[in-house]
Amino acid sequence: MNILLSHKKSLYFGCGFLILILSSNFLVQKVEITGRVSALLVWGTIVDVMVVIPAVVFLFILRRKPAVSIFAPMMMLGLFIVHWLVPPYAKDSLVYLNYSVIAVEVVLVGLELTIFFLFLKTFPKWKRSFKDAHENYPFVLGRMFEANRITFAPYKYRVHFQRISGFLATDVSAVRYALFPHIDRYPREECTFSYHKNSEYFGVFLMLIHAMVIEIIAVHVLLMQFSHTAAWVATILDVYALLFLIGDYQAIRKAPVHVGNRSLYLQKGLRFHISIPFEIIKQIRPCIHTPKECSSDKEALDMTLAELEPAQPQYILELSQPLEAHLYFGLKRKINRIYITVDEPHAFVKELEKHDVVLNVIN
């Protein structure tokens, strides 16, 4: 109860502080309540919108739950807000800021080109690793991550390469699942268990698609009033988000739970994937926790799909030792258990029992 109150206070404080910062900068820049906008006031707005606001959102509203990389999109959004707030006659003060953004873009393009040429150089090895990973990683996303890990392992900055390549692997998988879902070969049906057919996620998916299409049109029309460049940048990002959402749903359909010869492979759309050797599965047992308790478990992942109302997982798969799971965009997390919901729960448990790794199915 005390934790819940603390969260509410933090949320209220963060939202109140954001309203205060944005309203004060609006009055200074748009209404010009203090008179003509000077260069000093412009830089004050830049600091407020691109530094202070992301910090407040991260610390008080999101409560440090996402990775620090969330700062990048928030700062880009802040850049658009700054350009909208600052009056035309004072935009000369934004020249250095624009140059800085261009410099960052040049560095990112250079980094992408470096990775591209490195990938071309190592492509034969990557292709072999991609094919060899099929046994433990039956679907394309997991095989790409494993091929990246093996290919870039000998390099000095392998950790950075693997993070960036993980980000790119998620992007490529999103495009492949969204536009070319028929390319992959899938394991035989008796070893796979779908987890979306009996859920309400398809309805949730349709609502999200509908809302995003409306949002893309509305945001584009709104931003066109102020900046054509900002409008098209926002539209491209929104279309990418729409493509990612479609790819995620296709991945849910095309990458079911897979029980292999030596491991259990779990992939929840494009959100996470993990290959679990049978020997480290401690037990599987019915889940008695509430959906809220499951979602707040920091040492677990949840295979249960979102529904119109929170759904309780069917089983808890407990591990005998922590195992690293691959999240979206190259992120990682060590977990001790996984909450699982499948369309055929009894058949799923029986298949696991064939490998003599399941203990205490019913407590």
Buried (B, 14 or more C-beta within 10 A) or exposed (E): EEEEEEEEEBBEBBBEBBEEBBEBBBEBBEEEEEEEBEEEBBBBBBEBBBEBBBEBBBEBBBBEEEEEEBBEEBBBBBBBBBBBBBEEEBBEBBEEBEEEBEEEEEEEEEEEEEBEEBBEEBEEBBEEBBEBBBEBBBBBBBBBBBBBBBBBEEEEEBEEBBBBBBBBBBBBBBBBBBEEBEEBEEBEEEBBBBBBEEBBBBEBBEEBBEEBEEBBEEBBEEBBEEBEEBBEBBBEBBEEBBBBBBBBBBBBBBBBBBBBEEBBBBBBBBBBBBBBBBEBBBBBBBBEBEBEEBBEBEEBBBBBBBEEEEBBBBBBBBBEEEBEBBBBBBBEBEBBBBBBBBBBBEEBBEBBEEBEBBEEBEE
